[in-house]
Amino acid sequence: MPAPEAGWRHARRGNSLSEVYASIRVPGADASFWRKLMAFWGPGLMVAVGYMDPGNWATDLAGGSRFGYTLLSVVLISNLFAMLLQHLAAKLGIVTGRDLAQACRDHYSRPVSLVLWFLCEIAIAACDLAEVIGSAIALNLLFGLPLAWGVVLTTLDVLVVLYFQNKGFRIIESLVAGLTVLIFGCFVYEIIVSRPDWVALAHGLVPQRQVVTTPGMLYVAIGILGATVMPHNLYLHSSIVQTRQIEQTETGKRMAIKFATIDSTVALFLAFFVNAAILVTAAASFHGKGYENVADIADAHKLLTPVLGAGAASVLFAIALLASGQNSTLTGTLAGQIVMEGFLDWKIKPWARRLITRLVAVVPALVVTLLYGEKGTGQLLVLSQVILSMQLSFAVVPLVLFTSSKAKMGVFVNHPVVKVLAWSVTAIIIALNVYLLWQTFTG
């Protein structure tokens, strides 16, 4: 039995996502910058998907319609937090050869690992719930399909995910990239036809004191922050960066960290654009025009065309929502597999894993849809984000702890400045999520 590496209690028992581990070749150190960047390009987009999934739409719509462009600064700060945390996740995977789930299993006792695994499974189910509801709403808006039938229909995407997963990891990355470009294009159109106030928009990117001093605005701001950084993305990113076949040397790892960070940072700027575009579209279309209470996706869809006078606005809004839901489904599948294999060292056939996760999300969504209709699904969407907020700290704290450990990371340990920044971001996220939960449960 191999000896454990320095800083770890046990030797690695297997590779993360073993079927695609180190399956993508990367050029040598003498290759051009662009060749190396294209080789590492992909995982960042898959991570960015989680930052523009249907669960984020409601908070962005509420922020824009109620408070105009003021909360744009919150969207920007949330993405800056995300860029730092995703950099740490990529670094952990590249340097240690372990994803975050495997690292937790090694570092913590068996009972603690099982608790972390259970909490993470709840978070993935909550995220899947948002994807189910978002996709069902999109199908209803585009084709008039009843919400209940839309929820049932989303179970079929299991087959789609499995089909593409068997074709190679680059195929999945390309599909995610295509759907992301579609979402991006839809919102470029939405911004153009909504004709925002560009001066007010630029002013909104600067943090304002009123965000903290106005209770209603603070609540929505915390909702945006709390729902932006997705816990399962940290597990996902620490694993999928290992699909690249890099040199297991200090030079090889430094190159991989550099390009993985560029990849995720650029992709998260795209996610920032989409989230900001949802808020800007809502601000330009609804704020100050008698529609300040629009926070529901279906209401926004109905009002876009009559308010903007552009027939394609509502259709493209719904298409972007459907693409967002399907994109999140692809990455959610992989995250579920990574978490189960990493925490439990238990491999399960992908179709069975996907079906279990999807049924956990579909059953409550279907029950609520049948009993309460559109309003109930909207409330369930909000609840899914609260559940994600509750789990976030249990992913962020281990990540910052491991990457700040000299014993585990060696020469790649976090620089003191990065360490201070990372722990500060962690403290802010924990404090805001505790406040969000307190506000949610006290009404």
C-alpha positions in Angstrom: 0.0 0.0 0.0 1.5 3.4 -1.0 2.6 5.8 1.7 0.6 9.0 2.2 2.0 12.2 0.9 3.2 14.9 3.4 0.4 16.6 5.2 -2.2 13.9 4.5 -3.2 11.0 6.7 -3.8 8.5 3.9 -2.5 7.8 0.4 -4.8 8.6 -2.5 -7.0 5.7 -3.3 -8.1 6.8 -6.8 -8.3 9.7 -9.1 -11.2 12.1 -9.2 -13.6 11.4 -12.1 -11.3 8.5 -13.0 -13.0 7.9 -16.4 -11.8 11.3 -17.7 -8.8 12.0 -15.4 -5.8 13.4 -17.3 -7.6 12.7 -20.6 -6.9 16.0 -22.2 -3.3 16.7 -23.3 -1.7 20.1 -22.8 1.3 21.5 -24.8 4.7 21.8 -23.2 6.2 24.8 -21.6 7.7 26.0 -24.9 4.3 26.3 -26.6 2.7 29.7 -27.2 0.5 31.4 -24.6 -2.6 31.0 -26.7 -2.0 27.3 -27.4 -1.7 26.7 -23.6 -4.7 28.8 -22.8 -6.9 26.9 -25.3 -5.7 23.6 -23.8 -6.8 24.7 -20.3 -10.0 26.5 -21.5 -13.2 24.8 -20.5 -13.5 24.0 -16.8 -14.0 27.7 -16.0 -17.1 27.9 -18.1 -18.5 24.8 -16.5 -18.0 26.5 -13.1 -19.4 29.8 -14.3 -22.7 28.0 -15.2 -23.5 27.7 -11.4 -23.3 31.5 -11.1 -26.0 32.2 -13.6 -28.4 29.3 -12.9 -32.2 29.9 -12.5 -31.8 30.2 -8.8 -30.0 33.6 -9.2 -32.6 35.1 -11.5 -35.2 35.9 -8.9 -32.7 37.9 -6.7 -31.4 39.8 -9.7 -34.9 40.6 -11.0 -35.9 41.8 -7.5 -32.8 43.9 -7.1 -33.3 45.6 -10.5 -37.0 46.2 -10.4 -37.1 47.5 -6.8 -33.8 49.5 -6.5 -32.7 50.2 -10.1 -29.0 50.0 -10.7 -27.9 50.4 -7.1 -27.2 46.7 -6.4 -24.9 46.2 -9.4 -22.0 46.8 -7.0 -23.2 43.8 -5.0 -23.3 41.6 -8.1 -19.7 42.7 -8.9 -18.4 42.1 -5.4 -20.0 38.6 -5.3 -18.2 37.7 -8.5 -14.9 39.0 -7.1 -15.4 36.7 -4.1 -16.2 33.8 -6.4 -13.0 34.4 -8.5 -10.8 34.1 -5.4 -12.6 31.0 -4.1 -12.6 29.2 -7.5 -8.8 30.0 -7.9 -8.3 28.2 -4.5 -10.4 25.3 -5.6 -8.4 24.9 -8.8 -5.1 25.2 -7.0 -6.1 22.5 -4.4 -7.0 20.0 -7.2 -3.9 20.7 -9.3 -1.3 20.7 -6.5 -2.6 17.8 -4.3 -4.3 15.6 -7.0 -7.3 15.5 -4.7 -10.7 17.2 -5.1 -12.2 19.0 -2.2 -14.4 16.0 -1.2 -11.4 13.7 -1.2 -9.4 16.2 0.9 -12.2 16.5 3.4 -12.4 12.7 3.7 -8.7 12.5 4.4 -8.5 15.4 6.9 -11.7 14.9 9.0 -12.9 12.0 11.0 -15.4 9.6 9.5 -18.5 11.1 11.3 -17.5 14.6 10.3 -17.0 13.6 6.7 -20.4 11.9 6.6 -22.0 15.0 7.9 -20.2 17.2 5.3 -21.3 14.7 2.6 -24.9 14.7 3.7 -25.0 18.6 3.8 -23.4 18.7 0.3 -26.0 16.2 -1.1 -28.8 18.4 0.3 -27.1 21.4 -1.4 -26.9 19.6 -4.8 -30.5 18.5 -4.5 -31.5 22.1 -3.8 -29.5 23.3 -6.8 -31.1 20.6 -8.9 -34.5 21.8 -7.6 -33.7 25.3 -9.0 -32.8 23.8 -12.4 -36.0 21.7 -12.5 -38.2 24.7 -11.7 -36.3 27.0 -14.0 -36.5 24.6 -16.9 -40.2 23.9 -16.2 -41.0 27.6 -16.1 -39.1 28.2 -19.4 -41.0 25.3 -21.1 -44.2 26.8 -19.9 -43.3 30.3 -21.2 -42.1 29.0 -24.5 -44.6 26.3 -25.4 -47.5 26.7 -22.8 -46.6 23.4 -21.3 -48.2 23.0 -17.8 -45.6 23.4 -15.1 -46.3 19.9 -13.8 -45.6 18.3 -17.2 -42.5 20.5 -17.5 -41.2 19.2 -14.2 -41.7 15.6 -15.3 -40.1 16.3 -18.7 -36.9 17.5 -17.0 -36.2 13.9 -15.8 -35.4 13.0 -19.5 -32.3 15.2 -19.5 -30.6 12.3 -17.6 -30.3 10.5 -21.0 -28.9 13.6 -22.7 -26.2 14.1 -20.0 -25.2 10.4 -20.1 -25.0 10.5 -23.9 -22.6 13.4 -24.0 -20.6 12.2 -21.0 -19.8 9.0 -22.9 -18.5 11.1 -25.9 -15.6 12.6 -23.9 -15.1 15.5 -21.6 -14.3 18.0 -24.3 -17.8 17.4 -25.8 -19.4 18.3 -22.5 -17.2 21.5 -22.2 -18.2 22.5 -25.8 -21.9 21.9 -25.1 -21.7 24.1 -22.0 -19.8 26.8 -23.9 -22.5 26.8 -26.7 -25.3 27.2 -24.2 -23.4 29.9 -22.4 -22.9 31.8 -25.6 -26.6 31.5 -26.3 -27.5 33.0 -22.8 -24.9 35.7 -23.4 -26.4 36.6 -26.8 -29.9 36.7 -25.5 -29.0 39.2 -22.8 -26.9 41.4 -25.1 -30.2 41.8 -27.0 -32.2 42.4 -23.8 -29.8 45.2 -22.8 -29.9 46.9 -26.2 -33.7 47.0 -26.4 -34.2 48.0 -22.8 -32.0 51.1 -23.4 -30.6 51.5 -19.8 -29.4 54.7 -18.4 -25.6 54.2 -18.9 -24.6 56.9 -16.4 -26.8 55.4 -13.6 -25.5 52.0 -14.6 -21.8 53.1 -14.2 -22.7 54.7 -10.9 -24.4 51.5 -9.7 -21.0 49.6 -10.0 -19.7 51.8 -7.2 -20.7 50.6 -3.7 -23.3 52.9 -2.1 -23.8 53.5 1.7 -27.6 53.1 1.2 -27.2 49.4 0.4 -26.3 48.9 4.1 -28.6 51.6 5.6 -31.8 50.6 3.8 -33.2 47.4 5.3 -35.1 46.2 2.2 -32.1 46.9 0.0 -29.8 45.1 2.4 -32.0 42.0 2.4 -32.0 41.7 -1.4 -28.2 42.5 -1.5 -27.6 39.6 1.0 -29.8 37.4 -1.1 -27.6 38.2 -4.2 -24.4 37.6 -2.3 -25.7 34.4 -0.6 -27.0 32.9 -3.8 -24.0 33.7 -6.0 -21.2 31.5 -4.7 -22.4 27.9 -5.2 -20.9 25.3 -2.7 -21.0 22.4 -5.2 -18.9 24.5 -7.7 -15.9 24.4 -5.3 -16.0 20.6 -5.3 -16.6 20.5 -9.1 -13.7 22.9 -10.0 -11.2 21.1 -7.8 -12.0 17.9 -9.7 -12.4 18.9 -13.4 -9.1 20.8 -13.5 -7.5 17.3 -13.1 -8.8 16.3 -16.6 -5.7 18.0 -18.0 -2.6 15.9 -18.4 0.0 18.1 -16.8 3.6 17.5 -15.8 3.7 16.6 -12.1 6.5 19.0 -11.4 6.6 22.4 -9.7 6.9 24.1 -13.1 4.1 22.0 -14.6 1.8 22.7 -11.7 2.5 26.5 -11.7 1.6 26.6 -15.4 -1.6 24.7 -14.8 -2.6 27.0 -11.9 -1.9 30.1 -14.0 -4.0 29.0 -16.9 -6.8 27.4 -14.8 -7.1 30.8 -13.0 -7.2 32.8 -16.2 -9.8 30.3 -17.5 -12.1 30.6 -14.4 -11.6 34.4 -14.0 -12.6 35.2 -17.6 -15.6 32.7 -17.4 -16.8 34.4 -14.2 -16.7 37.8 -15.9 -19.1 36.3 -18.4 -21.3 35.1 -15.5 -21.0 38.6 -14.0 -22.3 40.0 -17.3 -25.3 37.7 -17.3 -26.3 38.4 -13.7 -25.7 42.1 -14.2 -27.7 42.0 -17.5 -30.7 40.5 -15.7 -30.6 43.2 -13.0 -30.0 46.0 -15.7 -32.9 44.7 -17.8 -35.2 44.7 -14.8 -34.0 48.1 -13.7 -34.4 49.7 -17.2 -37.8 47.9 -17.9 -39.6 48.0 -14.5 -38.0 50.4 -12.0 -39.7 53.8 -11.9 -42.4 52.6 -14.3 -44.9 51.2 -11.8 -43.5 47.6 -11.9 -41.2 47.8 -8.8 -42.6 44.6 -7.3 -41.6 42.3 -10.2 -39.5 39.6 -8.7 -41.1 36.6 -10.3 -39.6 35.1 -13.5 -43.0 34.5 -15.1 -44.1 38.1 -14.4 -40.9 39.5 -15.9 -41.5 37.4 -19.0 -45.0 38.6 -19.4 -44.1 42.3 -19.0 -40.9 42.5 -21.1 -42.6 42.7 -24.5 -45.4 45.2 -23.6 -43.0 47.4 -21.6 -40.1 47.4 -24.1 -42.2 47.1 -27.3 -39.8 44.4 -28.6 -41.5 41.2 -29.6 -38.4 39.0 -29.2 -37.6 40.3 -25.7 -39.9 37.8 -23.9 -39.0 34.9 -26.1 -35.2 35.3 -25.8 -35.7 35.8 -22.0 -37.3 32.3 -21.8 -34.8 30.7 -24.2 -31.9 32.0 -22.0 -33.7 30.6 -18.9 -34.1 27.2 -20.5 -30.4 27.2 -21.6 -29.4 28.2 -18.1 -31.4 25.3 -16.6 -29.9 22.7 -19.0 -26.4 24.0 -18.5 -26.7 23.7 -14.7 -28.0 20.2 -15.1 -24.8 19.1 -16.9 -22.5 20.5 -14.2 -24.8 19.3 -11.4 -24.5 15.8 -12.6 -20.7 15.9 -12.4 -20.7 17.6 -9.0 -22.9 14.9 -7.6 -20.6 12.1 -8.9 -17.5 13.9 -7.5 -19.1 14.4 -4.0 -20.3 10.9 -3.7 -17.1 9.3 -4.9 -14.9 11.7 -2.9 -16.6 11.5 0.5 -17.7 7.9 0.5 -15.1 6.3 -1.9 -18.2 4.7 -3.4 -18.6 4.6 -7.2 -22.1 4.3 -8.6 -23.2 4.1 -12.2 -23.7 7.6 -13.6 -27.3 6.9 -14.8 -28.3 5.7 -11.3 -26.6 8.7 -9.6 -28.3 11.1 -11.9 -31.7 9.5 -11.6 -31.5 9.5 -7.7 -30.5 13.2 -7.7 -33.1 14.2 -10.2 -35.9 12.4 -8.4 -35.0 14.0 -5.1 -35.6 17.4 -6.9 -38.5 16.4 -9.1 -40.8 14.9 -6.4 -41.0 18.1 -4.2 -41.2 20.3 -7.3 -44.0 18.2 -8.7 -46.0 18.1 -5.4 -45.7 21.9 -4.9 -46.6 22.6 -8.5 -49.7 20.5 -8.4 -50.8 21.9 -5.0 -49.8 25.6 -5.3 -49.1 26.2 -8.9 -46.8 29.1 -10.1 -46.7 30.9 -6.8 -45.5 27.8 -5.0 -42.7 27.1 -7.4 -41.5 30.7 -7.0 -41.3 30.2 -3.2 -39.6 26.9 -3.7 -37.0 28.6 -5.9 -36.2 31.0 -3.0 -36.1 28.1 -0.5 -33.5 26.3 -2.7 -31.3 29.4 -2.5 -31.6 29.5 1.3 -30.6 25.8 1.6 -27.5 26.6 -0.6 -26.6 29.5 1.6 -26.7 27.2 4.7 -24.3 24.7 3.1 -21.8 27.2 1.7 -19.7 27.8 4.8 -19.2 24.0 5.1 -17.4 24.0 1.7 -15.6 27.4 2.0 -14.0 26.8 5.4 -12.3 23.5 4.5 -11.1 24.9 1.1 -9.4 28.0 2.7 -8.0 25.8 5.6 -6.4 23.2 3.2 -4.9 25.8 0.7 -3.5 27.8 3.7 -1.7 24.7 5.1 2.0 24.5 4.3 2.0 20.8 5.1 -0.7 20.0 2.5 0.3 22.5 -0.2 4.1 22.9 0.2 5.5 25.7 -1.9 2.0 26.4 -3.3 0.6 27.4 0.1 -1.5 30.6 0.0 0.6 33.8 0.1 -0.1 35.7 3.4 -2.0 38.4 1.5 -4.2 35.8 -0.2 -4.7 34.0 3.2 -5.9 37.2 4.8 -8.2 37.9 1.8 -9.6 34.4 1.8 -10.4 34.3 5.5 -11.9 37.8 5.2 -14.2 36.7 2.4 -15.1 33.5 4.3 -16.0 35.6 7.4 -18.2 37.9 5.3 -19.9 35.0 3.6 -20.7 33.3 6.9 -21.9 36.5 8.5 -24.1 37.5 5.6 -25.6 34.0 5.2 -26.4 33.8 9.0 -28.1 37.2 8.7 -30.0 36.1 5.5 -31.2 32.9 7.3 -32.2 34.8 10.4 -34.2 37.3 8.2 -35.8 34.5 6.2 -37.0 32.5 9.1 -38.2 35.5 11.1 -40.1 36.9 8.2 
